[in-house]
Amino acid sequence: MLVTIANMEKTYKGLSLQRGQVMIEYLVIAGMLLATVAILAVLLYVFKEQSGRVLDLAASEYP
């Protein structure tokens, strides 16, 4: 039976060392998602404020 290095799974005390990789990838993606939502929330706030300013200027009585 030939066993190649690519087919062998690295283990330490019977546990796979690749288990933690999935959790780290999940946390990285979750962090990126939260950062994206935070950036979009800030942009939404800024654009709402700017639209209010534009409406105030358009409705002003100043000649």
Backbone as XML, in Angstrom:
<?xml version="1.0"?>
<chain id="A" units="angstrom">
  <residue number="1" name="MET">
    <atom name="N" x="0.844" y="-1.174" z="0.000"/>
    <atom name="CA" x="0.000" y="0.000" z="0.000"/>
    <atom name="C" x="0.888" y="1.234" z="0.000"/>
  </residue>
  <residue number="2" name="LEU">
    <atom name="N" x="0.704" y="2.083" z="-1.002"/>
    <atom name="CA" x="1.475" y="3.317" z="-1.090"/>
    <atom name="C" x="0.723" y="4.450" z="-0.408"/>
  </residue>
  <residue number="3" name="VAL">
    <atom name="N" x="1.400" y="5.136" z="0.452"/>
    <atom name="CA" x="0.805" y="6.282" z="1.135"/>
    <atom name="C" x="1.637" y="7.505" z="0.784"/>
  </residue>
  <residue number="4" name="THR">
    <atom name="N" x="1.029" y="8.427" z="0.128"/>
    <atom name="CA" x="1.764" y="9.647" z="-0.239"/>
    <atom name="C" x="1.599" y="10.692" z="0.852"/>
  </residue>
  <residue number="5" name="ILE">
    <atom name="N" x="2.496" y="11.637" z="0.849"/>
    <atom name="CA" x="2.452" y="12.707" z="1.845"/>
    <atom name="C" x="1.188" y="13.541" z="1.662"/>
  </residue>
  <residue number="6" name="ALA">
    <atom name="N" x="0.757" y="13.717" z="0.420"/>
    <atom name="CA" x="-0.434" y="14.520" z="0.155"/>
    <atom name="C" x="-1.686" y="13.870" z="0.736"/>
  </residue>
  <residue number="7" name="ASN">
    <atom name="N" x="-1.715" y="12.557" z="0.837"/>
    <atom name="CA" x="-2.892" y="11.871" z="1.350"/>
    <atom name="C" x="-2.901" y="11.742" z="2.865"/>
  </residue>
  <residue number="8" name="MET">
    <atom name="N" x="-1.738" y="11.901" z="3.490"/>
    <atom name="CA" x="-1.681" y="11.785" z="4.940"/>
    <atom name="C" x="-2.210" y="13.057" z="5.583"/>
  </residue>
  <residue number="9" name="GLU">
    <atom name="N" x="-3.011" y="12.896" z="6.595"/>
    <atom name="CA" x="-3.562" y="14.039" z="7.305"/>
    <atom name="C" x="-2.699" y="14.272" z="8.536"/>
  </residue>
  <residue number="10" name="LYS">
    <atom name="N" x="-2.302" y="15.528" z="8.735"/>
    <atom name="CA" x="-1.480" y="15.848" z="9.892"/>
    <atom name="C" x="-2.323" y="15.730" z="11.151"/>
  </residue>
  <residue number="11" name="THR">
    <atom name="N" x="-1.796" y="15.014" z="12.123"/>
    <atom name="CA" x="-2.520" y="14.857" z="13.374"/>
    <atom name="C" x="-1.617" y="15.168" z="14.545"/>
  </residue>
  <residue number="12" name="TYR">
    <atom name="N" x="-2.236" y="15.578" z="15.616"/>
    <atom name="CA" x="-1.527" y="15.827" z="16.864"/>
    <atom name="C" x="-2.388" y="15.248" z="17.971"/>
  </residue>
  <residue number="13" name="LYS">
    <atom name="N" x="-1.899" y="14.243" z="18.624"/>
    <atom name="CA" x="-2.624" y="13.534" z="19.683"/>
    <atom name="C" x="-3.982" y="13.049" z="19.184"/>
  </residue>
  <residue number="14" name="GLY">
    <atom name="N" x="-4.025" y="12.579" z="17.951"/>
    <atom name="CA" x="-5.244" y="12.000" z="17.410"/>
    <atom name="C" x="-6.241" y="13.000" z="16.851"/>
  </residue>
  <residue number="15" name="LEU">
    <atom name="N" x="-5.942" y="14.291" z="16.960"/>
    <atom name="CA" x="-6.855" y="15.309" z="16.454"/>
    <atom name="C" x="-6.308" y="15.902" z="15.163"/>
  </residue>
  <residue number="16" name="SER">
    <atom name="N" x="-7.173" y="16.185" z="14.255"/>
    <atom name="CA" x="-6.766" y="16.786" z="12.994"/>
    <atom name="C" x="-6.364" y="18.233" z="13.227"/>
  </residue>
  <residue number="17" name="LEU">
    <atom name="N" x="-5.278" y="18.661" z="12.600"/>
    <atom name="CA" x="-4.837" y="20.040" z="12.738"/>
    <atom name="C" x="-5.605" y="20.972" z="11.797"/>
  </residue>
  <residue number="18" name="GLN">
    <atom name="N" x="-6.434" y="20.421" z="10.933"/>
    <atom name="CA" x="-7.168" y="21.256" z="9.985"/>
    <atom name="C" x="-8.519" y="21.700" z="10.549"/>
  </residue>
  <residue number="19" name="ARG">
    <atom name="N" x="-8.891" y="21.251" z="11.715"/>
    <atom name="CA" x="-10.172" y="21.639" z="12.293"/>
    <atom name="C" x="-10.249" y="23.134" z="12.553"/>
  </residue>
  <residue number="20" name="GLY">
    <atom name="N" x="-9.202" y="23.715" z="13.029"/>
    <atom name="CA" x="-9.204" y="25.133" z="13.373"/>
    <atom name="C" x="-9.258" y="26.044" z="12.171"/>
  </residue>
  <residue number="21" name="GLN">
    <atom name="N" x="-8.866" y="25.561" z="11.013"/>
    <atom name="CA" x="-8.846" y="26.400" z="9.825"/>
    <atom name="C" x="-10.251" y="26.838" z="9.442"/>
  </residue>
  <residue number="22" name="VAL">
    <atom name="N" x="-11.205" y="25.961" z="9.559"/>
    <atom name="CA" x="-12.587" y="26.300" z="9.202"/>
    <atom name="C" x="-13.106" y="27.396" z="10.127"/>
  </residue>
  <residue number="23" name="MET">
    <atom name="N" x="-12.825" y="27.291" z="11.418"/>
    <atom name="CA" x="-13.287" y="28.302" z="12.368"/>
    <atom name="C" x="-12.635" y="29.648" z="12.089"/>
  </residue>
  <residue number="24" name="ILE">
    <atom name="N" x="-11.360" y="29.650" z="11.773"/>
    <atom name="CA" x="-10.665" y="30.900" z="11.464"/>
    <atom name="C" x="-11.235" y="31.525" z="10.194"/>
  </residue>
  <residue number="25" name="GLU">
    <atom name="N" x="-11.475" y="30.714" z="9.175"/>
    <atom name="CA" x="-12.065" y="31.236" z="7.941"/>
    <atom name="C" x="-13.457" y="31.793" z="8.209"/>
  </residue>
  <residue number="26" name="TYR">
    <atom name="N" x="-14.243" y="31.109" z="9.028"/>
    <atom name="CA" x="-15.576" y="31.580" z="9.375"/>
    <atom name="C" x="-15.494" y="32.925" z="10.090"/>
  </residue>
  <residue number="27" name="LEU">
    <atom name="N" x="-14.588" y="33.058" z="11.039"/>
    <atom name="CA" x="-14.453" y="34.309" z="11.778"/>
    <atom name="C" x="-13.979" y="35.449" z="10.888"/>
  </residue>
  <residue number="28" name="VAL">
    <atom name="N" x="-13.078" y="35.159" z="9.966"/>
    <atom name="CA" x="-12.605" y="36.197" z="9.044"/>
    <atom name="C" x="-13.750" y="36.689" z="8.168"/>
  </residue>
  <residue number="29" name="ILE">
    <atom name="N" x="-14.527" y="35.766" z="7.626"/>
    <atom name="CA" x="-15.657" y="36.149" z="6.774"/>
    <atom name="C" x="-16.714" y="36.893" z="7.589"/>
  </residue>
  <residue number="30" name="ALA">
    <atom name="N" x="-16.989" y="36.450" z="8.810"/>
    <atom name="CA" x="-17.956" y="37.137" z="9.665"/>
    <atom name="C" x="-17.481" y="38.556" z="9.984"/>
  </residue>
  <residue number="31" name="GLY">
    <atom name="N" x="-16.201" y="38.715" z="10.237"/>
    <atom name="CA" x="-15.641" y="40.050" z="10.485"/>
    <atom name="C" x="-15.745" y="40.947" z="9.272"/>
  </residue>
  <residue number="32" name="MET">
    <atom name="N" x="-15.468" y="40.389" z="8.105"/>
    <atom name="CA" x="-15.591" y="41.175" z="6.879"/>
    <atom name="C" x="-17.043" y="41.578" z="6.636"/>
  </residue>
  <residue number="33" name="LEU">
    <atom name="N" x="-17.973" y="40.678" z="6.924"/>
    <atom name="CA" x="-19.390" y="40.989" z="6.756"/>
    <atom name="C" x="-19.814" y="42.107" z="7.701"/>
  </residue>
  <residue number="34" name="LEU">
    <atom name="N" x="-19.380" y="42.037" z="8.956"/>
    <atom name="CA" x="-19.709" y="43.091" z="9.915"/>
    <atom name="C" x="-19.099" y="44.428" z="9.515"/>
  </residue>
  <residue number="35" name="ALA">
    <atom name="N" x="-17.868" y="44.410" z="9.023"/>
    <atom name="CA" x="-17.234" y="45.645" z="8.575"/>
    <atom name="C" x="-17.980" y="46.236" z="7.384"/>
  </residue>
  <residue number="36" name="THR">
    <atom name="N" x="-18.425" y="45.390" z="6.462"/>
    <atom name="CA" x="-19.171" y="45.865" z="5.301"/>
    <atom name="C" x="-20.501" y="46.477" z="5.728"/>
  </residue>
  <residue number="37" name="VAL">
    <atom name="N" x="-21.199" y="45.838" z="6.654"/>
    <atom name="CA" x="-22.471" y="46.373" z="7.140"/>
    <atom name="C" x="-22.248" y="47.707" z="7.852"/>
  </residue>
  <residue number="38" name="ALA">
    <atom name="N" x="-21.184" y="47.823" z="8.627"/>
    <atom name="CA" x="-20.892" y="49.073" z="9.321"/>
    <atom name="C" x="-20.583" y="50.191" z="8.328"/>
  </residue>
  <residue number="39" name="ILE">
    <atom name="N" x="-19.811" y="49.905" z="7.308"/>
    <atom name="CA" x="-19.490" y="50.911" z="6.294"/>
    <atom name="C" x="-20.753" y="51.344" z="5.558"/>
  </residue>
  <residue number="40" name="LEU">
    <atom name="N" x="-21.602" y="50.389" z="5.199"/>
    <atom name="CA" x="-22.851" y="50.730" z="4.519"/>
    <atom name="C" x="-23.774" y="51.555" z="5.423"/>
  </residue>
  <residue number="41" name="ALA">
    <atom name="N" x="-23.788" y="51.274" z="6.714"/>
    <atom name="CA" x="-24.600" y="52.052" z="7.640"/>
    <atom name="C" x="-24.099" y="53.493" z="7.725"/>
  </residue>
  <residue number="42" name="VAL">
    <atom name="N" x="-22.788" y="53.672" z="7.765"/>
    <atom name="CA" x="-22.221" y="55.026" z="7.793"/>
    <atom name="C" x="-22.552" y="55.767" z="6.502"/>
  </residue>
  <residue number="43" name="LEU">
    <atom name="N" x="-22.421" y="55.099" z="5.365"/>
    <atom name="CA" x="-22.750" y="55.741" z="4.092"/>
    <atom name="C" x="-24.226" y="56.110" z="4.018"/>
  </residue>
  <residue number="44" name="LEU">
    <atom name="N" x="-25.104" y="55.245" z="4.501"/>
    <atom name="CA" x="-26.529" y="55.546" z="4.513"/>
    <atom name="C" x="-26.802" y="56.788" z="5.357"/>
  </residue>
  <residue number="45" name="TYR">
    <atom name="N" x="-26.193" y="56.880" z="6.525"/>
    <atom name="CA" x="-26.369" y="58.041" z="7.392"/>
    <atom name="C" x="-25.887" y="59.312" z="6.702"/>
  </residue>
  <residue number="46" name="VAL">
    <atom name="N" x="-24.707" y="59.249" z="6.095"/>
    <atom name="CA" x="-24.141" y="60.430" z="5.437"/>
    <atom name="C" x="-25.013" y="60.876" z="4.268"/>
  </residue>
  <residue number="47" name="PHE">
    <atom name="N" x="-25.482" y="59.950" z="3.459"/>
    <atom name="CA" x="-26.294" y="60.324" z="2.310"/>
    <atom name="C" x="-27.662" y="60.858" z="2.740"/>
  </residue>
  <residue number="48" name="LYS">
    <atom name="N" x="-28.211" y="60.344" z="3.830"/>
    <atom name="CA" x="-29.471" y="60.893" z="4.339"/>
    <atom name="C" x="-29.276" y="62.315" z="4.826"/>
  </residue>
  <residue number="49" name="GLU">
    <atom name="N" x="-28.190" y="62.568" z="5.524"/>
    <atom name="CA" x="-27.899" y="63.927" z="5.987"/>
    <atom name="C" x="-27.706" y="64.870" z="4.802"/>
  </residue>
  <residue number="50" name="GLN">
    <atom name="N" x="-26.988" y="64.432" z="3.804"/>
    <atom name="CA" x="-26.734" y="65.269" z="2.635"/>
    <atom name="C" x="-28.035" y="65.552" z="1.881"/>
  </residue>
  <residue number="51" name="SER">
    <atom name="N" x="-28.916" y="64.567" z="1.764"/>
    <atom name="CA" x="-30.180" y="64.807" z="1.062"/>
    <atom name="C" x="-31.041" y="65.801" z="1.830"/>
  </residue>
  <residue number="52" name="GLY">
    <atom name="N" x="-30.981" y="65.765" z="3.144"/>
    <atom name="CA" x="-31.704" y="66.755" z="3.945"/>
    <atom name="C" x="-31.172" y="68.150" z="3.701"/>
  </residue>
  <residue number="53" name="ARG">
    <atom name="N" x="-29.876" y="68.296" z="3.580"/>
    <atom name="CA" x="-29.277" y="69.604" z="3.300"/>
    <atom name="C" x="-29.685" y="70.115" z="1.923"/>
  </residue>
  <residue number="54" name="VAL">
    <atom name="N" x="-29.712" y="69.219" z="0.954"/>
    <atom name="CA" x="-30.114" y="69.606" z="-0.398"/>
    <atom name="C" x="-31.563" y="70.070" z="-0.409"/>
  </residue>
  <residue number="55" name="LEU">
    <atom name="N" x="-32.432" y="69.359" z="0.292"/>
    <atom name="CA" x="-33.840" y="69.769" z="0.354"/>
    <atom name="C" x="-34.001" y="71.109" z="1.063"/>
  </residue>
  <residue number="56" name="ASP">
    <atom name="N" x="-33.223" y="71.336" z="2.101"/>
    <atom name="CA" x="-33.275" y="72.638" z="2.793"/>
    <atom name="C" x="-32.832" y="73.760" z="1.860"/>
  </residue>
  <residue number="57" name="LEU">
    <atom name="N" x="-31.803" y="73.529" z="1.061"/>
    <atom name="CA" x="-31.349" y="74.547" z="0.121"/>
    <atom name="C" x="-32.375" y="74.790" z="-0.975"/>
  </residue>
  <residue number="58" name="ALA">
    <atom name="N" x="-32.999" y="73.752" z="-1.464"/>
    <atom name="CA" x="-33.977" y="73.896" z="-2.540"/>
    <atom name="C" x="-35.231" y="74.608" z="-2.045"/>
  </residue>
  <residue number="59" name="ALA">
    <atom name="N" x="-35.580" y="74.428" z="-0.773"/>
    <atom name="CA" x="-36.791" y="75.041" z="-0.249"/>
    <atom name="C" x="-36.542" y="76.407" z="0.381"/>
  </residue>
  <residue number="60" name="SER">
    <atom name="N" x="-35.316" y="76.880" z="0.342"/>
    <atom name="CA" x="-35.024" y="78.154" z="1.004"/>
    <atom name="C" x="-35.621" y="79.319" z="0.223"/>
  </residue>
  <residue number="61" name="GLU">
    <atom name="N" x="-35.888" y="80.384" z="0.947"/>
    <atom name="CA" x="-36.467" y="81.587" z="0.350"/>
    <atom name="C" x="-35.389" y="82.541" z="-0.162"/>
  </residue>
  <residue number="62" name="TYR">
    <atom name="N" x="-34.146" y="82.174" z="0.005"/>
    <atom name="CA" x="-33.043" y="83.057" z="-0.395"/>
    <atom name="C" x="-33.012" y="83.189" z="-1.907"/>
  </residue>
  <residue number="63" name="PRO">
    <atom name="N" x="-32.910" y="84.448" z="-2.407"/>
    <atom name="CA" x="-32.939" y="84.620" z="-3.881"/>
    <atom name="C" x="-31.726" y="84.107" z="-4.501"/>
  </residue>
</chain>
